[in-house]
Amino acid sequence: MKEQIAITPKLPIIGQLELISLDGVSLTQIRVVKKQRSKGMSPFYEQCYSEFEDFLCAHTNMISIPTHLSNLTPFQIAVMNEIKKIPFGKTKSYKEIALSLNSKAYQAIGSACGNNPLLLIYPCHRVVGVNNLGGFAYGIEMKKELLLNEGVRFSS
């Protein structure tokens, strides 16, 4: 299958997204980019954009876009599934994620979060360190803004 790609208009907090699908009905990857936006996005990509916009503007606390995870390892899929269980406005530590997977591979959990191909849908910004915010592939400032958008309070 050939990748289908769309570049969204600018969104609050995160800017533009590159949305990648293999089948036109589910996403395989989302990346924050600075590129010229796509003209005439398909209805699927328009719906994705609308859901992201509603989420980032605090009109909803859910994203229900279908995803396709076949490019991930079983371990990465398990981590993504645990991340997806973190409720809106809450956080979990890398350690808590590891314990829920009966693992002590904290660094591997961090790597899986850092390589999360589906930003926002699998909300890795809700995964934090025990004593700090941890990392974020698109920078700690964006992570802070996403958490604040969900009402999460933290000490700087």
Secondary structure, DSSP 8 states (H G I E B T S, - for coil): ---EEEE---BTTTBEEEEEESSSSSBSEEEEE-S---SS--HHHHHHHHHHHHHHTTS-S-----B--TTS-HHHHHHHHHHHTS-TT--EEHHHHHHHTT---HHHHHHHHHT-SSTTTS-GGGEE-SSS----TT-HHHHHHHHHHTT-----
